[in-house]
């Protein structure tokens, strides 16, 4: 079974066959993913790297140094060989973007001068089709799921390591298979990954049951500041620089906090508004989740220059907390009236 894949806009029409052919015809690749990488970004990055290596290709991964340290949940991933600067032979490499909806939000100025083939593999419904080849399947649960089908197309044997990477991408982007992006095809892929040797128990324990005390303290402070807005349609909390300092937690320890808010009965949307204390970043980062099927949080994120999925999205902004809440409430009202 192969997924239904949408055609490209900027570049040529995308398909599994097109991308597989391009991989067969080329030897050297550079892989990258979106800033603030989540489980699907990292899982699809590593899964593609392992797939290309198994084919005898020369493949390098790139993530900017500012992305490290990664969230606690993902520090067990084997990313020691990631480049923090573009390789010297960049012009000789086909560049593959994974799980990136919009190149304009990526710290990759060194890739904007042209002169190389860019492949865009993603599942975000608002992907801007920025590649020369665009393989975008908005019906897939995750980019990692697409990479599984690409490996099948290339007749690649799925190793236990590759199965682990892709499983991490799928389980995190589906919210442990709770989001409506999960379908029968998703479970078929997971079954295949299990047969390939992924240790489900070990992965789940590392993702969800290896929580440092500092993160629990940060969660406690975040939950103490939960507020309802817009007649109960929006639930928010804020995480400030002071919260990080008092709890001893880093910014990377906010992963998963929003799920506690999204679970509140009756809300249409949840937002975690976080101070970004690292230099060179916007003042605040906003994580958004939909609480019902009628809310599109990706549309809300785009008001701030961000993006994402209908049910999960995010953005960065210089606005203050109260201004952010006002904008989100306005967007929710517009969606309710449309």
ROSEGU-45560 format. One line per 2 residues: number of its first residue (from 1); for each residue x, y, z of C-alpha. Coordinates in steps of 0.2 Angstrom, whole numbers, padded with zeros to 4 digits. Layout:
N
NUM) X/Y/Z  ...
This chain:
338
1) 0000/0000/0000  0006/0017/-0005
3) -0001/0034/0001  -0010/0046/-0009
5) 0003/0060/-0012  -0001/0078/-0017
7) 0008/0086/-0032  0021/0100/-0030
9) 0018/0118/-0033  0035/0127/-0035
11) 0045/0112/-0041  0039/0096/-0051
13) 0025/0085/-0046  0030/0075/-0031
15) 0028/0056/-0029  0036/0042/-0020
17) 0043/0036/-0037  0050/0053/-0041
19) 0059/0054/-0025  0065/0036/-0025
21) 0072/0039/-0043  0081/0055/-0038
23) 0089/0045/-0023  0095/0031/-0034
25) 0102/0043/-0047  0112/0053/-0034
27) 0126/0049/-0022  0128/0063/-0010
29) 0114/0071/0001  0112/0084/0015
31) 0097/0081/0027  0089/0094/0038
33) 0073/0098/0047  0063/0112/0055
35) 0070/0123/0069  0064/0118/0087
37) 0064/0100/0081  0051/0088/0088
39) 0050/0069/0088  0044/0068/0070
41) 0057/0080/0064  0071/0070/0072
43) 0063/0053/0069  0062/0057/0050
45) 0079/0064/0050  0087/0049/0057
47) 0076/0037/0048  0081/0045/0031
49) 0099/0045/0036  0099/0027/0040
51) 0089/0023/0024  0102/0032/0013
53) 0117/0024/0022  0109/0007/0019
55) 0109/0011/0001  0128/0016/0001
57) 0124/0034/-0001  0135/0048/0007
59) 0123/0057/0018  0125/0071/0031
61) 0113/0078/0043  0112/0097/0048
63) 0105/0105/0063  0110/0122/0069
65) 0120/0122/0085  0106/0133/0094
67) 0094/0118/0093  0105/0109/0107
69) 0102/0103/0120  0087/0094/0113
71) 0072/0091/0124  0076/0077/0137
73) 0064/0065/0128  0075/0065/0113
75) 0093/0065/0120  0095/0046/0118
77) 0094/0048/0099  0111/0045/0090
79) 0114/0062/0083  0133/0064/0087
81) 0137/0065/0069  0125/0080/0065
83) 0134/0095/0056  0131/0112/0064
85) 0139/0121/0049  0136/0117/0031
87) 0148/0104/0024  0162/0110/0012
89) 0155/0100/-0002  0137/0107/0000
91) 0135/0111/-0019  0138/0093/-0023
93) 0124/0087/-0012  0105/0085/-0015
95) 0096/0094/0000  0082/0085/0008
97) 0071/0095/0020  0061/0084/0031
99) 0045/0089/0041  0047/0107/0036
101) 0032/0117/0031  0040/0133/0026
103) 0058/0136/0022  0056/0155/0026
105) 0055/0150/0045  0072/0140/0044
107) 0089/0146/0049  0097/0140/0032
109) 0102/0156/0023  0116/0146/0015
111) 0104/0136/0005  0095/0150/-0002
113) 0107/0155/-0016  0101/0140/-0027
115) 0113/0129/-0037  0107/0113/-0029
117) 0092/0101/-0030  0080/0103/-0015
119) 0068/0089/-0010  0054/0094/0002
121) 0046/0079/0011  0032/0084/0023
123) 0014/0080/0029  0009/0098/0034
125) -0007/0104/0025  0000/0121/0024
127) 0017/0117/0016  0022/0130/0004
129) 0030/0118/-0009  0047/0127/-0009
131) 0056/0112/-0016  0062/0107/-0033
133) 0053/0091/-0029  0039/0091/-0017
135) 0033/0075/-0009  0019/0081/0003
137) 0006/0070/0010  -0006/0079/0021
139) -0016/0063/0024  -0001/0055/0033
141) 0001/0055/0051  0019/0061/0051
143) 0033/0063/0040  0041/0048/0047
145) 0026/0038/0040  0030/0045/0023
147) 0049/0039/0025  0043/0022/0029
149) 0034/0021/0012  0049/0028/0003
151) 0060/0015/0011  0047/0002/0004
153) 0048/0010/-0013  0067/0009/-0013
155) 0066/-0009/-0007  0076/-0005/0009
157) 0076/-0017/0023  0070/-0008/0039
159) 0083/-0011/0052  0079/-0010/0071
161) 0088/0007/0072  0078/0014/0057
163) 0062/0006/0064  0065/0015/0081
165) 0068/0032/0073  0052/0031/0063
167) 0042/0024/0077  0047/0039/0088
169) 0042/0051/0074  0025/0043/0072
171) 0020/0040/0091  0025/0058/0095
173) 0016/0067/0081  0000/0057/0083
175) 0000/0061/0102  0002/0042/0106
177) -0011/0038/0092  -0024/0049/0099
179) -0025/0063/0086  -0037/0061/0071
181) -0022/0060/0059  -0020/0042/0065
183) -0029/0029/0053  -0028/0011/0048
185) -0013/0015/0037  -0003/0022/0052
187) -0006/0006/0062  -0001/-0004/0048
189) 0016/0005/0047  0018/0003/0066
191) 0015/-0015/0065  0029/-0016/0051
193) 0041/-0007/0062  0037/-0018/0077
195) 0041/-0033/0065  0057/-0024/0060
197) 0063/-0025/0079  0058/-0008/0087
199) 0058/-0010/0106  0041/-0002/0110
201) 0043/-0003/0129  0061/0005/0129
203) 0055/0019/0117  0040/0023/0127
205) 0049/0023/0144  0062/0035/0137
207) 0049/0047/0129  0037/0047/0143
209) 0044/0039/0159  0061/0047/0161
211) 0056/0064/0168  0069/0074/0178
213) 0062/0082/0194  0066/0100/0187
215) 0053/0097/0173  0040/0091/0186
217) 0043/0108/0196  0041/0118/0179
219) 0025/0109/0176  0019/0113/0193
221) 0022/0131/0190  0014/0131/0173
223) -0002/0122/0180  -0003/0135/0194
225) -0005/0149/0181  -0018/0141/0170
227) -0032/0153/0165  -0048/0152/0154
229) -0052/0165/0141  -0065/0168/0128
231) -0080/0162/0138  -0070/0146/0142
233) -0065/0142/0124  -0046/0146/0126
235) -0035/0139/0140  -0018/0147/0143
237) -0003/0146/0154  0013/0156/0153
239) 0031/0150/0157  0043/0165/0162
241) 0061/0167/0164  0058/0166/0182
243) 0049/0150/0181  0065/0142/0173
245) 0076/0149/0186  0066/0144/0201
247) 0063/0126/0194  0080/0123/0188
249) 0073/0118/0171  0079/0123/0154
251) 0068/0129/0140  0069/0112/0132
253) 0059/0104/0146  0042/0112/0141
255) 0038/0097/0130  0022/0089/0134
257) 0015/0103/0146  0002/0108/0133
259) -0006/0091/0133  -0012/0094/0151
261) -0021/0110/0145  -0028/0102/0130
263) -0036/0089/0140  -0047/0101/0149
265) -0066/0098/0145  -0074/0111/0134
267) -0060/0121/0128  -0058/0124/0109
269) -0039/0128/0110  -0024/0127/0122
271) -0009/0139/0122  0007/0138/0131
273) 0016/0155/0130  0034/0153/0134
275) 0048/0166/0137  0063/0163/0126
277) 0078/0167/0136  0091/0162/0124
279) 0099/0176/0115  0095/0179/0096
281) 0077/0172/0098  0060/0181/0098
283) 0054/0186/0115  0041/0172/0116
285) 0036/0156/0109  0018/0150/0108
287) 0013/0132/0107  -0005/0129/0101
289) -0016/0113/0102  -0035/0111/0096
291) -0047/0105/0109  -0061/0101/0097
293) -0063/0096/0078  -0069/0113/0073
295) -0053/0123/0078  -0039/0126/0066
297) -0024/0131/0077  -0012/0132/0062
299) -0023/0146/0055  -0020/0155/0072
301) -0002/0152/0071  0000/0159/0054
303) -0007/0176/0061  0010/0177/0071
305) 0020/0171/0056  0020/0152/0062
307) 0011/0137/0056  0009/0118/0058
309) -0006/0106/0059  -0024/0109/0061
311) -0023/0101/0078  -0006/0106/0083
313) 0004/0122/0078  0016/0135/0085
315) 0024/0152/0082  0037/0165/0089
317) 0032/0183/0093  0038/0199/0101
319) 0021/0202/0108  0017/0202/0127
321) 0006/0189/0135  -0010/0199/0135
323) -0008/0204/0117  -0005/0186/0112
325) -0021/0181/0121  -0031/0194/0113
327) -0025/0189/0096  -0029/0171/0099
329) -0047/0175/0106  -0050/0186/0090
331) -0045/0171/0079  -0056/0159/0088
333) -0071/0171/0087  -0068/0173/0068
335) -0067/0154/0066  -0083/0151/0076
337) -0092/0164/0065  -0086/0158/0048
